[in-house]
Amino acid sequence: MPSAYASWVGQAVVLQVAAGDLRVPLRGIIVGESEGAVRFRIGETWDIDIYKPMILAVEQDNWASLVMN
């Protein structure tokens, strides 16, 4: 069974992430995942791992398509 993130790999997205009382949107590209984390690229070369329980939502980044065109 594919994960909930498999269809988002390689796409520009906005992740809604929670850490304690803080809620923040992160704009970037999902580049992969492991059992417990999603590998997320911010900018050109900065990859970070975000634990899956911290991710509240994944949304298509409509702003990225406007900038690219």
C-alpha positions as CSV (number, residue, x, y, z in Angstrom):
1,M,0.0,0.0,0.0
2,P,1.6,3.3,-1.0
3,S,2.0,6.0,1.6
4,A,0.1,9.2,1.8
5,Y,3.2,11.1,0.7
6,A,4.1,9.0,-2.4
7,S,1.9,11.0,-4.8
8,W,3.6,14.2,-3.6
9,V,7.2,13.2,-4.2
10,G,8.9,15.6,-6.7
11,Q,6.1,18.2,-6.4
12,A,6.3,21.7,-5.0
13,V,4.2,21.7,-1.9
14,V,3.4,23.6,1.3
15,L,3.7,21.4,4.4
16,Q,1.7,22.5,7.5
17,V,4.0,21.5,10.3
18,A,3.4,21.5,14.1
19,A,6.1,21.6,16.8
20,G,4.6,22.1,20.3
21,D,2.3,25.1,20.2
22,L,3.9,26.4,17.0
23,R,2.2,25.8,13.6
24,V,4.2,26.8,10.5
25,P,3.9,26.4,6.7
26,L,7.0,25.2,4.9
27,R,7.4,25.7,1.2
28,G,9.5,23.2,-0.8
29,I,9.6,19.8,-2.5
30,I,9.1,16.4,-1.0
31,V,12.1,14.4,-2.3
32,G,11.6,11.1,-0.4
33,E,10.5,9.4,2.7
34,S,11.4,6.7,5.3
35,E,9.2,4.9,7.7
36,G,9.0,7.7,10.1
37,A,10.1,10.9,8.2
38,V,9.6,12.8,5.0
39,R,12.7,14.2,3.3
40,F,11.9,17.8,2.3
41,R,14.0,20.2,0.1
42,I,13.9,23.9,1.0
43,G,15.5,26.1,-1.6
44,E,18.1,24.6,-4.1
45,T,20.2,22.3,-1.8
46,W,18.9,22.2,1.8
47,D,17.3,18.9,2.6
48,I,15.7,18.2,6.0
49,D,13.9,15.3,7.5
50,I,10.5,16.1,9.1
51,Y,8.9,13.5,11.3
52,K,5.6,12.4,9.9
53,P,3.7,13.0,13.2
54,M,4.6,16.7,12.9
55,I,3.0,17.1,9.5
56,L,-0.6,18.3,9.7
57,A,-1.3,18.8,6.0
58,V,0.2,18.7,2.5
59,E,-1.0,21.2,0.0
60,Q,0.0,21.9,-3.6
61,D,2.1,25.1,-3.8
62,N,0.2,27.2,-6.3
63,W,2.6,30.1,-5.8
64,A,5.5,28.0,-7.2
65,S,3.6,27.5,-10.5
66,L,3.1,31.3,-10.8
67,V,6.8,32.0,-10.2
68,M,7.9,29.3,-12.7
69,N,5.7,30.5,-15.6
